[in-house]
Amino acid sequence: MNLRFEFFVAIASMLFLFGIALLQRREGVWKRLAEKPQWVRWSVYYGLIVAILLFGNVRSDQFIYFQF
């Protein structure tokens, strides 16, 4: 991947986590999300799953115990 793209993703992730931390201090994020309509909640859930699949390390080139 491009270094600029990785830098952008890192900065965006930090800002997102900082925003969640601020919301958590004021009021619980999950409590606030539970008050939203069902379509909003499921959109957030699917968005989190897509983010994990896109930005997570889901490929494994080698079995981890082969290193030992």
C-alpha positions as a Markdown table, in Angstrom:
| # | Residue | x | y | z |
|---|---|---|---|---|
| 1 | Met | 0.0 | 0.0 | 0.0 |
| 2 | Asn | 1.0 | 3.6 | -0.4 |
| 3 | Leu | 2.7 | 5.2 | 2.6 |
| 4 | Arg | 0.4 | 8.3 | 2.4 |
| 5 | Phe | -2.7 | 6.1 | 2.5 |
| 6 | Glu | -1.4 | 4.3 | 5.5 |
| 7 | Phe | -0.6 | 7.6 | 7.3 |
| 8 | Phe | -4.1 | 8.9 | 6.5 |
| 9 | Val | -5.6 | 5.7 | 7.9 |
| 10 | Ala | -3.5 | 5.9 | 11.0 |
| 11 | Ile | -4.5 | 9.6 | 11.6 |
| 12 | Ala | -8.2 | 8.9 | 10.9 |
| 13 | Ser | -8.2 | 6.0 | 13.3 |
| 14 | Met | -6.6 | 8.0 | 16.1 |
| 15 | Leu | -9.2 | 10.8 | 15.6 |
| 16 | Phe | -12.0 | 8.3 | 15.6 |
| 17 | Leu | -10.7 | 6.6 | 18.8 |
| 18 | Phe | -10.3 | 10.1 | 20.4 |
| 19 | Gly | -13.9 | 10.9 | 19.5 |
| 20 | Ile | -15.1 | 7.6 | 21.0 |
| 21 | Ala | -13.2 | 8.3 | 24.2 |
| 22 | Leu | -14.8 | 11.7 | 24.5 |
| 23 | Leu | -18.3 | 10.2 | 24.0 |
| 24 | Gln | -17.5 | 7.5 | 26.5 |
| 25 | Arg | -16.7 | 10.2 | 29.1 |
| 26 | Arg | -19.9 | 12.0 | 28.7 |
| 27 | Glu | -22.2 | 9.1 | 28.2 |
| 28 | Gly | -21.7 | 5.5 | 27.2 |
| 29 | Val | -21.3 | 4.9 | 23.5 |
| 30 | Trp | -23.3 | 1.7 | 23.6 |
| 31 | Lys | -26.1 | 3.3 | 25.6 |
| 32 | Arg | -26.2 | 6.2 | 23.2 |
| 33 | Leu | -26.3 | 3.9 | 20.2 |
| 34 | Ala | -29.1 | 1.8 | 21.8 |
| 35 | Glu | -31.3 | 4.9 | 21.7 |
| 36 | Lys | -30.9 | 5.3 | 18.0 |
| 37 | Pro | -33.3 | 3.7 | 15.5 |
| 38 | Gln | -32.6 | 0.1 | 14.4 |
| 39 | Trp | -31.4 | 1.0 | 11.0 |
| 40 | Val | -28.7 | 3.3 | 12.5 |
| 41 | Arg | -27.5 | 0.7 | 14.9 |
| 42 | Trp | -27.2 | -2.0 | 12.2 |
| 43 | Ser | -25.4 | 0.5 | 9.9 |
| 44 | Val | -22.9 | 1.1 | 12.6 |
| 45 | Tyr | -22.4 | -2.6 | 13.3 |
| 46 | Tyr | -21.9 | -3.4 | 9.6 |
| 47 | Gly | -19.6 | -0.4 | 9.3 |
| 48 | Leu | -17.4 | -1.8 | 12.1 |
| 49 | Ile | -17.3 | -5.2 | 10.6 |
| 50 | Val | -16.3 | -3.8 | 7.2 |
| 51 | Ala | -13.6 | -1.6 | 8.8 |
| 52 | Ile | -12.2 | -4.7 | 10.6 |
| 53 | Leu | -12.1 | -6.7 | 7.4 |
| 54 | Leu | -10.5 | -3.9 | 5.4 |
| 55 | Phe | -7.9 | -2.7 | 7.8 |
| 56 | Gly | -7.3 | -5.8 | 9.8 |
| 57 | Asn | -4.6 | -8.3 | 9.1 |
| 58 | Val | -6.7 | -11.2 | 7.9 |
| 59 | Arg | -4.2 | -13.0 | 5.8 |
| 60 | Ser | -1.8 | -15.5 | 7.2 |
| 61 | Asp | 1.2 | -16.5 | 5.1 |
| 62 | Gln | 2.7 | -19.0 | 7.5 |
| 63 | Phe | 1.5 | -21.0 | 10.4 |
| 64 | Ile | 2.7 | -19.2 | 13.5 |
| 65 | Tyr | 4.3 | -22.2 | 15.2 |
| 66 | Phe | 6.6 | -22.9 | 12.3 |
| 67 | Gln | 8.8 | -20.1 | 13.7 |
| 68 | Phe | 9.6 | -22.2 | 16.8 |
